[in-house]
C-alpha cells in the first residue's frame, strides 16, 4: 500500500452565479477527500471570478480501505447575516492519479478547468484546479520478499 500526500492547488473560478438578491458573492471552497475537509479563504468582493492561488494537502492511501477516490469541491457564498449559500460543486476522480503515483513515486494533473454544477444540476461556472500525489512511504503487506533466515551462527 502506498501512503502519501495529495496536494490540491486551487487556482481560480470564472462565471460563478450567486444566489444573493443583490447579485454580489463572496465565494470560498470546501474541499473534501475521504472524510478530510479543508476550507479556502473567502474571496471578498471578487464576485463571480475569484482568484485563490492556495494549496491544500490531504493524506492519501492507494489502494485504500474504500474504493471512493473522489475529491469534492463545494463552492459556497459567504454571508454575514445568514447561512452561507451553496453555489455549486465539482468532483475530480483521482484513482488513476494515485495508482500512477504509487508506481512512479509522484504524479500530477496540471491545473485545468472543471464545470461547477448547481443544486438544480445547472451549469454554475467553472473552477480551475491542479492535483498531485507524492508517495511518502509504502506499507509492508506481509509478503515474503526473500533474504536471510535466522542462522545458527
Secondary structure, 3 states (H helix, E strand, C coil): CEEEEEEEEEEEEECCCCCCCCCCCCEEEEEEECCEEEECCCCCCCCCCCEEEEEEEEEEEECCCCCCCEEEEEEEECCCCCCCEEEEEEEEECHHHHHHHHHHCEEEEEEEEEEEECCCCCEEEEEEEEEEEEEEEECCCCCCCCCCCCCCC
